[in-house]
Amino acid sequence: MQKPIMSDQELVDSYLKGNELALESLIHRHKDKVYTSIYLMVKDQYLAEDLFQDTFIKAVDTLRSGRYNEEGKFAPWVLRIAHNLCIDYFRKLKRRPGVVTSEGDDVFRYLKVDETPVHEHVQLEKFEGRLKELVELLPEEQKEVIILRHFFNFSFKEVSEYTKAPLNTCLGRMRYALINLRKLMEERNVVLRTAS
């Protein structure tokens, strides 16, 4: 009979009781998503590897010190650590991160958006880097929701937990971000193809 798969929280609890293998399981379970998220922000393999290690060193330090209190939310928590380390890195460089896919395409060129409750589906395609520039012009809160939702693949619930804003506030920020993006695209004559 196959052993049941332990949840993230069960693995955390097991690690805190001295089971080092539980930590290995946690890292193995989330390493691809965390590394990819970091790499998409920094666009450098060696830097991404360094920040990936720093992410889990910080996570382990927090677990060992007894300061971890994100019950059942290990993945969003560790991604938040990764995101913050990337932002800290760019702050030190005094430049903004670029966001690209593993193929080197700008992530915002292929942004599929579900604008609930308006139920309007829009696909933003091939803007030759212009869409990212437009996203940079959005207010910080709107930009943050777009990046977390479509770059980190956070659910709206996870965005809400990460930003410590109510779910409806996050949905509203996404809606206004999309409205503002459309206005900016119209002003700058950026072609938008609407999905049928």
C-alpha positions in Angstrom: 0.0 0.0 0.0 1.4 3.4 -1.0 2.1 5.9 1.8 -0.2 9.0 1.6 1.5 12.1 0.3 2.2 14.5 3.1 0.9 18.1 2.8 3.4 21.0 2.9 2.3 21.7 6.5 2.9 18.1 7.5 6.3 18.3 6.0 7.1 21.6 7.8 5.9 20.0 11.1 8.0 16.9 10.5 11.1 19.0 9.7 10.6 21.1 12.9 10.6 17.8 14.8 14.0 17.0 13.4 13.3 15.2 10.1 15.8 16.6 7.6 14.3 14.5 4.8 11.0 16.4 5.2 12.9 19.6 4.3 14.4 17.9 1.3 10.9 16.8 0.2 9.6 20.4 0.5 12.5 21.8 -1.5 12.1 19.1 -4.2 8.4 19.7 -4.4 8.7 23.5 -5.0 12.2 23.9 -6.5 11.1 24.1 -10.2 8.4 26.8 -9.6 10.7 28.8 -7.3 13.7 28.6 -9.6 11.7 29.4 -12.7 10.0 32.4 -11.0 13.4 33.8 -10.0 15.0 33.1 -13.4 12.1 34.9 -15.2 12.8 38.0 -13.1 16.6 38.1 -13.2 17.2 36.5 -16.7 20.6 35.1 -15.5 21.2 31.4 -14.7 23.9 31.9 -12.1 22.2 34.8 -10.4 19.0 32.8 -10.3 20.8 29.8 -8.7 22.3 32.1 -6.1 18.9 33.7 -5.3 17.3 30.3 -5.3 19.8 29.1 -2.6 19.3 32.4 -0.7 15.5 31.8 -0.8 15.7 28.4 0.9 18.4 29.5 3.3 16.1 32.3 4.5 13.1 29.9 4.6 15.1 27.4 6.7 16.3 30.1 9.0 12.8 31.3 9.5 11.5 27.7 10.2 14.3 27.0 12.6 13.8 30.3 14.5 10.1 29.4 15.1 9.0 32.5 13.2 7.1 30.6 10.4 3.4 31.0 10.9 2.0 30.5 7.4 0.1 27.3 8.1 -0.8 25.5 4.9 0.6 28.2 2.7 4.2 27.2 2.3 4.3 27.6 -1.5 3.1 31.2 -1.6 5.3 32.0 1.4 8.5 30.7 -0.2 7.6 32.4 -3.5 7.1 35.6 -1.6 10.6 35.2 -0.1 12.0 34.7 -3.7 10.1 37.7 -5.0 11.4 39.9 -2.2 15.0 38.8 -2.7 14.7 39.6 -6.4 13.2 43.0 -5.7 16.0 43.6 -3.1 18.6 42.7 -5.7 17.1 45.1 -8.3 16.8 47.9 -5.7 20.6 47.5 -5.1 21.2 47.8 -8.8 18.7 50.7 -9.0 17.0 49.2 -12.0 13.7 47.5 -12.7 13.4 43.8 -13.4 12.5 42.6 -16.8 10.2 39.6 -17.1 10.9 37.1 -19.8 9.9 33.5 -20.5 12.4 30.7 -20.7 12.5 31.2 -24.4 13.5 34.8 -23.9 10.1 36.3 -24.8 8.6 39.1 -22.7 6.1 37.5 -20.4 3.6 40.3 -20.9 3.5 39.7 -24.7 1.3 36.6 -24.1 -0.8 37.7 -21.2 -4.2 36.0 -21.0 -6.6 37.9 -18.7 -9.9 36.8 -17.1 -11.5 40.0 -16.1 -14.0 38.8 -13.6 -16.8 40.0 -13.0 -16.9 41.7 -16.4 -16.3 38.2 -18.0 -14.3 39.8 -20.9 -11.5 37.7 -22.2 -8.6 39.6 -23.8 -5.4 38.2 -25.2 -2.5 40.6 -25.5 -0.1 39.4 -28.2 3.3 40.4 -29.7 3.8 44.0 -28.6 7.5 44.0 -29.3 8.3 44.9 -25.7 5.8 47.8 -25.5 3.3 46.1 -23.1 5.9 45.8 -20.4 6.6 49.5 -20.7 2.8 50.2 -20.3 2.7 47.9 -17.3 5.5 50.0 -15.7 3.3 53.1 -16.0 0.5 51.5 -13.9 0.1 52.5 -10.2 2.2 50.2 -8.0 -0.8 48.3 -6.6 -2.2 47.5 -10.0 1.2 46.5 -11.4 1.8 44.2 -8.4 -1.5 42.3 -9.0 -0.7 41.8 -12.7 2.8 40.6 -12.0 1.8 38.2 -9.2 -1.3 36.9 -11.1 0.3 36.4 -14.5 4.0 36.1 -13.8 4.0 34.1 -10.5 0.8 32.3 -11.4 -0.7 33.2 -8.1 -4.4 32.6 -7.7 -6.4 35.7 -6.7 -6.6 34.2 -3.2 -2.8 33.9 -3.0 -2.5 37.5 -4.3 -4.8 38.6 -1.5 -2.8 36.8 1.1 0.5 38.1 -0.3 -0.6 41.7 -0.5 -2.6 41.5 2.7 -5.5 43.1 0.8 -9.1 41.7 0.6 -9.9 39.5 -2.3 -12.4 42.0 -3.8 -9.7 44.7 -3.6 -7.3 42.5 -5.6 -10.0 41.8 -8.2 -10.7 45.5 -8.4 -7.1 46.4 -8.8 -6.8 43.8 -11.7 -9.9 45.3 -13.3 -8.6 48.9 -13.1 -5.1 47.7 -14.3 -6.7 46.2 -17.4 -8.8 49.3 -18.0 -5.7 51.5 -17.6 -3.7 49.2 -19.9 -6.4 49.5 -22.6 -6.4 53.3 -22.3 -2.6 53.4 -22.5 -2.7 51.1 -25.6 -5.3 53.3 -27.3 -3.3 56.5 -26.5 -0.1 54.9 -28.0 -1.8 53.0 -30.8 -0.7 49.6 -29.6 -2.7 47.0 -31.5 -4.8 44.7 -29.4 -6.3 41.4 -30.7 -9.4 40.4 -28.8 -10.1 36.7 -28.3 -13.5 35.6 -29.7 
